[in-house]
Amino acid sequence: MDEDPVSAFAYTVPDGTALLHAADVAEDLGFGDEIDRDLGRHGISNALFRYLRDPYQHRIKLFTTRSAV
């Protein structure tokens, strides 16, 4: 099997502020280019999310159902 069986990891964070903080930390650590998708909102659940990439290019999804930023 040539493809990596892992497509993404998902982590819940406390609130929208934590999503913004994650991007700040990634940038400060030199991983700003690994922000795969900026802040977004799922339609049905109204959850906020952000995608990052790890060094192996797996997607890391950070999300929260508490949408206040």
Biopython code that builds the backbone (N, CA, C, O; Angstrom):
import numpy as np
from Bio.PDB.StructureBuilder import StructureBuilder

atoms = [
    (1, "MET", "N", (0.848, -1.177, 0.000)),
    (1, "MET", "CA", (0.000, 0.000, 0.000)),
    (1, "MET", "C", (0.890, 1.235, 0.000)),
    (1, "MET", "O", (1.689, 1.437, 0.914)),
    (2, "ASP", "N", (0.744, 2.055, -1.031)),
    (2, "ASP", "CA", (1.572, 3.242, -1.165)),
    (2, "ASP", "C", (1.007, 4.454, -0.442)),
    (2, "ASP", "O", (1.762, 5.326, -0.014)),
    (3, "GLU", "N", (-0.286, 4.518, -0.305)),
    (3, "GLU", "CA", (-0.897, 5.668, 0.344)),
    (3, "GLU", "C", (-0.842, 5.543, 1.850)),
    (3, "GLU", "O", (-0.938, 4.452, 2.412)),
    (4, "ASP", "N", (-0.685, 6.686, 2.485)),
    (4, "ASP", "CA", (-0.717, 6.736, 3.942)),
    (4, "ASP", "C", (-2.162, 6.550, 4.384)),
    (4, "ASP", "O", (-3.035, 7.284, 3.922)),
    (5, "PRO", "N", (-2.443, 5.596, 5.260)),
    (5, "PRO", "CA", (-3.826, 5.357, 5.673)),
    (5, "PRO", "C", (-4.399, 6.458, 6.583)),
    (5, "PRO", "O", (-5.607, 6.498, 6.818)),
    (6, "VAL", "N", (-3.550, 7.335, 7.084)),
    (6, "VAL", "CA", (-4.021, 8.418, 7.954)),
    (6, "VAL", "C", (-4.299, 9.637, 7.094)),
    (6, "VAL", "O", (-3.415, 10.109, 6.380)),
    (7, "SER", "N", (-5.522, 10.151, 7.157)),
    (7, "SER", "CA", (-5.815, 11.350, 6.371)),
    (7, "SER", "C", (-5.810, 12.600, 7.236)),
    (7, "SER", "O", (-5.414, 13.669, 6.772)),
    (8, "ALA", "N", (-6.253, 12.482, 8.512)),
    (8, "ALA", "CA", (-6.301, 13.666, 9.368)),
    (8, "ALA", "C", (-6.434, 13.271, 10.827)),
    (8, "ALA", "O", (-6.878, 12.173, 11.164)),
    (9, "PHE", "N", (-6.037, 14.194, 11.672)),
    (9, "PHE", "CA", (-6.268, 14.107, 13.108)),
    (9, "PHE", "C", (-7.186, 15.265, 13.469)),
    (9, "PHE", "O", (-7.079, 16.336, 12.872)),
    (10, "ALA", "N", (-8.071, 15.081, 14.414)),
    (10, "ALA", "CA", (-8.958, 16.159, 14.833)),
    (10, "ALA", "C", (-8.853, 16.341, 16.340)),
    (10, "ALA", "O", (-8.830, 15.376, 17.103)),
    (11, "TYR", "N", (-8.792, 17.581, 16.741)),
    (11, "TYR", "CA", (-8.710, 17.926, 18.159)),
    (11, "TYR", "C", (-9.741, 19.006, 18.448)),
    (11, "TYR", "O", (-9.891, 19.954, 17.678)),
    (12, "THR", "N", (-10.432, 18.861, 19.531)),
    (12, "THR", "CA", (-11.359, 19.914, 19.950)),
    (12, "THR", "C", (-10.618, 20.891, 20.858)),
    (12, "THR", "O", (-9.780, 20.498, 21.669)),
    (13, "VAL", "N", (-10.942, 22.151, 20.706)),
    (13, "VAL", "CA", (-10.342, 23.207, 21.532)),
    (13, "VAL", "C", (-11.480, 23.938, 22.245)),
    (13, "VAL", "O", (-12.634, 23.841, 21.829)),
    (14, "PRO", "N", (-11.160, 24.666, 23.314)),
    (14, "PRO", "CA", (-12.216, 25.253, 24.152)),
    (14, "PRO", "C", (-13.125, 26.259, 23.445)),
    (14, "PRO", "O", (-14.331, 26.284, 23.694)),
    (15, "ASP", "N", (-12.554, 27.094, 22.561)),
    (15, "ASP", "CA", (-13.361, 28.160, 21.964)),
    (15, "ASP", "C", (-12.647, 28.750, 20.754)),
    (15, "ASP", "O", (-11.544, 28.333, 20.402)),
    (16, "GLY", "N", (-13.291, 29.723, 20.127)),
    (16, "GLY", "CA", (-12.727, 30.357, 18.946)),
    (16, "GLY", "C", (-11.411, 31.071, 19.208)),
    (16, "GLY", "O", (-10.555, 31.137, 18.326)),
    (17, "THR", "N", (-11.245, 31.595, 20.389)),
    (17, "THR", "CA", (-9.986, 32.253, 20.740)),
    (17, "THR", "C", (-8.819, 31.266, 20.678)),
    (17, "THR", "O", (-7.715, 31.631, 20.273)),
    (18, "ALA", "N", (-9.062, 30.031, 21.074)),
    (18, "ALA", "CA", (-8.018, 29.000, 21.008)),
    (18, "ALA", "C", (-7.629, 28.705, 19.559)),
    (18, "ALA", "O", (-6.465, 28.419, 19.279)),
    (19, "LEU", "N", (-8.590, 28.772, 18.639)),
    (19, "LEU", "CA", (-8.270, 28.577, 17.224)),
    (19, "LEU", "C", (-7.357, 29.686, 16.708)),
    (19, "LEU", "O", (-6.399, 29.426, 15.980)),
    (20, "LEU", "N", (-7.661, 30.912, 17.089)),
    (20, "LEU", "CA", (-6.811, 32.036, 16.694)),
    (20, "LEU", "C", (-5.426, 31.914, 17.317)),
    (20, "LEU", "O", (-4.419, 32.193, 16.667)),
    (21, "HIS", "N", (-5.382, 31.500, 18.567)),
    (21, "HIS", "CA", (-4.105, 31.339, 19.271)),
    (21, "HIS", "C", (-3.253, 30.256, 18.598)),
    (21, "HIS", "O", (-2.033, 30.397, 18.510)),
    (22, "ALA", "N", (-3.883, 29.183, 18.128)),
    (22, "ALA", "CA", (-3.139, 28.104, 17.459)),
    (22, "ALA", "C", (-2.392, 28.637, 16.240)),
    (22, "ALA", "O", (-1.244, 28.256, 16.009)),
    (23, "ALA", "N", (-3.018, 29.503, 15.462)),
    (23, "ALA", "CA", (-2.340, 30.088, 14.298)),
    (23, "ALA", "C", (-1.187, 30.979, 14.727)),
    (23, "ALA", "O", (-0.129, 30.972, 14.098)),
    (24, "ASP", "N", (-1.381, 31.744, 15.788)),
    (24, "ASP", "CA", (-0.297, 32.596, 16.303)),
    (24, "ASP", "C", (0.891, 31.761, 16.754)),
    (24, "ASP", "O", (2.040, 32.099, 16.466)),
    (25, "VAL", "N", (0.618, 30.676, 17.458)),
    (25, "VAL", "CA", (1.697, 29.803, 17.933)),
    (25, "VAL", "C", (2.410, 29.151, 16.746)),
    (25, "VAL", "O", (3.639, 29.092, 16.720)),
    (26, "ALA", "N", (1.654, 28.665, 15.775)),
    (26, "ALA", "CA", (2.262, 28.053, 14.583)),
    (26, "ALA", "C", (3.187, 29.052, 13.886)),
    (26, "ALA", "O", (4.302, 28.705, 13.495)),
    (27, "GLU", "N", (2.727, 30.271, 13.737)),
    (27, "GLU", "CA", (3.541, 31.315, 13.103)),
    (27, "GLU", "C", (4.796, 31.601, 13.920)),
    (27, "GLU", "O", (5.891, 31.686, 13.363)),
    (28, "ASP", "N", (4.647, 31.748, 15.222)),
    (28, "ASP", "CA", (5.792, 32.038, 16.096)),
    (28, "ASP", "C", (6.841, 30.933, 16.061)),
    (28, "ASP", "O", (8.032, 31.201, 16.216)),
    (29, "LEU", "N", (6.400, 29.686, 15.856)),
    (29, "LEU", "CA", (7.322, 28.550, 15.819)),
    (29, "LEU", "C", (7.865, 28.284, 14.410)),
    (29, "LEU", "O", (8.595, 27.316, 14.199)),
    (30, "GLY", "N", (7.510, 29.137, 13.455)),
    (30, "GLY", "CA", (8.016, 28.985, 12.092)),
    (30, "GLY", "C", (7.189, 28.056, 11.218)),
    (30, "GLY", "O", (7.652, 27.633, 10.158)),
    (31, "PHE", "N", (5.987, 27.734, 11.639)),
    (31, "PHE", "CA", (5.132, 26.829, 10.877)),
    (31, "PHE", "C", (3.951, 27.556, 10.237)),
    (31, "PHE", "O", (2.931, 26.931, 9.947)),
    (32, "GLY", "N", (4.070, 28.834, 10.016)),
    (32, "GLY", "CA", (2.978, 29.599, 9.428)),
    (32, "GLY", "C", (2.551, 29.078, 8.065)),
    (32, "GLY", "O", (1.375, 29.157, 7.709)),
    (33, "ASP", "N", (3.502, 28.545, 7.296)),
    (33, "ASP", "CA", (3.172, 27.993, 5.980)),
    (33, "ASP", "C", (2.370, 26.699, 6.088)),
    (33, "ASP", "O", (1.805, 26.234, 5.098)),
    (34, "GLU", "N", (2.317, 26.121, 7.279)),
    (34, "GLU", "CA", (1.588, 24.863, 7.471)),
    (34, "GLU", "C", (0.110, 25.085, 7.804)),
    (34, "GLU", "O", (-0.627, 24.122, 8.015)),
    (35, "ILE", "N", (-0.324, 26.342, 7.851)),
    (35, "ILE", "CA", (-1.753, 26.605, 8.026)),
    (35, "ILE", "C", (-2.406, 26.287, 6.692)),
    (35, "ILE", "O", (-2.236, 27.008, 5.708)),
    (36, "ASP", "N", (-3.156, 25.192, 6.679)),
    (36, "ASP", "CA", (-3.719, 24.668, 5.442)),
    (36, "ASP", "C", (-5.001, 25.391, 5.056)),
    (36, "ASP", "O", (-5.275, 25.595, 3.874)),
    (37, "ARG", "N", (-5.760, 25.767, 6.027)),
    (37, "ARG", "CA", (-6.997, 26.506, 5.769)),
    (37, "ARG", "C", (-7.257, 27.418, 6.957)),
    (37, "ARG", "O", (-7.201, 26.996, 8.112)),
    (38, "ASP", "N", (-7.540, 28.662, 6.651)),
    (38, "ASP", "CA", (-7.789, 29.611, 7.723)),
    (38, "ASP", "C", (-9.138, 29.325, 8.376)),
    (38, "ASP", "O", (-9.837, 28.389, 7.987)),
    (39, "LEU", "N", (-9.486, 30.103, 9.330)),
    (39, "LEU", "CA", (-10.695, 29.905, 10.106)),
    (39, "LEU", "C", (-11.914, 29.744, 9.206)),
    (39, "LEU", "O", (-12.124, 30.527, 8.280)),
    (40, "GLY", "N", (-12.720, 28.710, 9.493)),
    (40, "GLY", "CA", (-13.939, 28.457, 8.738)),
    (40, "GLY", "C", (-15.055, 28.044, 9.681)),
    (40, "GLY", "O", (-14.852, 27.895, 10.886)),
    (41, "ARG", "N", (-16.244, 27.862, 9.106)),
    (41, "ARG", "CA", (-17.397, 27.473, 9.910)),
    (41, "ARG", "C", (-18.165, 26.381, 9.176)),
    (41, "ARG", "O", (-18.494, 26.528, 7.999)),
    (42, "HIS", "N", (-18.450, 25.278, 9.883)),
    (42, "HIS", "CA", (-19.279, 24.215, 9.319)),
    (42, "HIS", "C", (-20.725, 24.678, 9.279)),
    (42, "HIS", "O", (-21.208, 25.298, 10.227)),
    (43, "GLY", "N", (-21.410, 24.383, 8.200)),
    (43, "GLY", "CA", (-22.777, 24.845, 8.017)),
    (43, "GLY", "C", (-23.776, 24.270, 8.993)),
    (43, "GLY", "O", (-24.494, 25.028, 9.645)),
    (44, "ILE", "N", (-23.849, 22.954, 9.119)),
    (44, "ILE", "CA", (-24.892, 22.342, 9.935)),
    (44, "ILE", "C", (-24.628, 22.531, 11.428)),
    (44, "ILE", "O", (-25.521, 22.936, 12.173)),
    (45, "SER", "N", (-23.414, 22.239, 11.859)),
    (45, "SER", "CA", (-23.103, 22.306, 13.293)),
    (45, "SER", "C", (-22.744, 23.718, 13.756)),
    (45, "SER", "O", (-22.779, 24.009, 14.951)),
    (46, "ASN", "N", (-22.400, 24.593, 12.810)),
    (46, "ASN", "CA", (-21.966, 25.950, 13.119)),
    (46, "ASN", "C", (-20.648, 25.964, 13.889)),
    (46, "ASN", "O", (-20.297, 26.976, 14.495)),
    (47, "ALA", "N", (-19.922, 24.857, 13.870)),
    (47, "ALA", "CA", (-18.636, 24.757, 14.567)),
    (47, "ALA", "C", (-17.557, 25.517, 13.800)),
    (47, "ALA", "O", (-17.530, 25.490, 12.569)),
    (48, "LEU", "N", (-16.681, 26.184, 14.518)),
    (48, "LEU", "CA", (-15.520, 26.839, 13.917)),
    (48, "LEU", "C", (-14.406, 25.825, 13.770)),
    (48, "LEU", "O", (-14.265, 24.927, 14.600)),
    (49, "PHE", "N", (-13.600, 25.966, 12.700)),
    (49, "PHE", "CA", (-12.486, 25.040, 12.497)),
    (49, "PHE", "C", (-11.323, 25.745, 11.824)),
    (49, "PHE", "O", (-11.464, 26.825, 11.250)),
    (50, "ARG", "N", (-10.172, 25.100, 11.913)),
    (50, "ARG", "CA", (-8.953, 25.535, 11.231)),
    (50, "ARG", "C", (-8.136, 24.277, 10.950)),
    (50, "ARG", "O", (-8.059, 23.379, 11.788)),
    (51, "TYR", "N", (-7.533, 24.220, 9.780)),
    (51, "TYR", "CA", (-6.680, 23.091, 9.418)),
    (51, "TYR", "C", (-5.219, 23.518, 9.374)),
    (51, "TYR", "O", (-4.880, 24.583, 8.859)),
    (52, "LEU", "N", (-4.370, 22.673, 9.921)),
    (52, "LEU", "CA", (-2.924, 22.828, 9.847)),
    (52, "LEU", "C", (-2.361, 21.554, 9.224)),
    (52, "LEU", "O", (-3.092, 20.577, 9.058)),
    (53, "ARG", "N", (-1.086, 21.548, 8.881)),
    (53, "ARG", "CA", (-0.408, 20.347, 8.384)),
    (53, "ARG", "C", (0.758, 20.022, 9.314)),
    (53, "ARG", "O", (1.473, 20.913, 9.771)),
    (54, "ASP", "N", (0.937, 18.725, 9.584)),
    (54, "ASP", "CA", (2.100, 18.321, 10.366)),
    (54, "ASP", "C", (3.287, 18.157, 9.412)),
    (54, "ASP", "O", (3.113, 18.298, 8.201)),
    (55, "PRO", "N", (4.497, 17.860, 9.927)),
    (55, "PRO", "CA", (5.658, 17.747, 9.044)),
    (55, "PRO", "C", (5.529, 16.659, 7.971)),
    (55, "PRO", "O", (6.244, 16.699, 6.970)),
    (56, "TYR", "N", (4.629, 15.690, 8.164)),
    (56, "TYR", "CA", (4.416, 14.629, 7.180)),
    (56, "TYR", "C", (3.241, 14.950, 6.262)),
    (56, "TYR", "O", (2.820, 14.117, 5.459)),
    (57, "GLN", "N", (2.722, 16.159, 6.388)),
    (57, "GLN", "CA", (1.618, 16.674, 5.577)),
    (57, "GLN", "C", (0.257, 16.061, 5.878)),
    (57, "GLN", "O", (-0.654, 16.134, 5.052)),
    (58, "HIS", "N", (0.111, 15.454, 7.062)),
    (58, "HIS", "CA", (-1.217, 15.044, 7.513)),
    (58, "HIS", "C", (-1.974, 16.304, 7.918)),
    (58, "HIS", "O", (-1.389, 17.254, 8.438)),
    (59, "ARG", "N", (-3.272, 16.299, 7.674)),
    (59, "ARG", "CA", (-4.079, 17.432, 8.113)),
    (59, "ARG", "C", (-4.387, 17.301, 9.599)),
    (59, "ARG", "O", (-4.680, 16.212, 10.093)),
    (60, "ILE", "N", (-4.318, 18.411, 10.291)),
    (60, "ILE", "CA", (-4.690, 18.492, 11.701)),
    (60, "ILE", "C", (-5.848, 19.477, 11.777)),
    (60, "ILE", "O", (-5.709, 20.651, 11.436)),
    (61, "LYS", "N", (-6.972, 18.985, 12.222)),
    (61, "LYS", "CA", (-8.161, 19.828, 12.325)),
    (61, "LYS", "C", (-8.366, 20.223, 13.773)),
    (61, "LYS", "O", (-8.450, 19.369, 14.656)),
    (62, "LEU", "N", (-8.445, 21.517, 14.010)),
    (62, "LEU", "CA", (-8.788, 22.054, 15.317)),
    (62, "LEU", "C", (-10.191, 22.617, 15.189)),
    (62, "LEU", "O", (-10.478, 23.376, 14.263)),
    (63, "PHE", "N", (-11.063, 22.251, 16.110)),
    (63, "PHE", "CA", (-12.433, 22.746, 16.012)),
    (63, "PHE", "C", (-13.049, 22.978, 17.378)),
    (63, "PHE", "O", (-12.579, 22.464, 18.393)),
    (64, "THR", "N", (-14.115, 23.767, 17.376)),
    (64, "THR", "CA", (-14.867, 24.030, 18.590)),
    (64, "THR", "C", (-16.327, 24.259, 18.228)),
    (64, "THR", "O", (-16.639, 24.791, 17.163)),
    (65, "THR", "N", (-17.198, 23.858, 19.108)),
    (65, "THR", "CA", (-18.616, 24.135, 18.920)),
    (65, "THR", "C", (-19.016, 25.422, 19.634)),
    (65, "THR", "O", (-20.151, 25.882, 19.512)),
    (66, "ARG", "N", (-18.083, 25.992, 20.372)),
    (66, "ARG", "CA", (-18.320, 27.285, 21.030)),
    (66, "ARG", "C", (-17.763, 28.359, 20.113)),
    (66, "ARG", "O", (-16.554, 28.583, 20.067)),
    (67, "SER", "N", (-18.638, 29.012, 19.393)),
    (67, "SER", "CA", (-18.196, 29.862, 18.288)),
    (67, "SER", "C", (-17.808, 31.288, 18.669)),
    (67, "SER", "O", (-17.357, 32.039, 17.804)),
    (68, "ALA", "N", (-17.963, 31.685, 19.909)),
    (68, "ALA", "CA", (-17.605, 33.051, 20.281)),
    (68, "ALA", "C", (-16.109, 33.255, 20.165)),
    (68, "ALA", "O", (-15.322, 32.452, 20.668)),
    (69, "VAL", "N", (-15.718, 34.331, 19.501)),
    (69, "VAL", "CA", (-14.290, 34.664, 19.345)),
    (69, "VAL", "C", (-14.023, 35.937, 20.093)),
    (69, "VAL", "O", (-12.890, 36.418, 20.108)),
]
sb = StructureBuilder()
sb.init_structure("model")
sb.init_model(0)
sb.init_chain("A")
sb.init_seg("    ")
for serial, (resi, resn, name, xyz) in enumerate(atoms, 1):
    if name == "N":
        sb.init_residue(resn, " ", resi, " ")
    sb.init_atom(name, np.array(xyz, "f"), 0.0, 1.0, " ", f" {name:<3s}", serial, name[0])
structure = sb.get_structure()
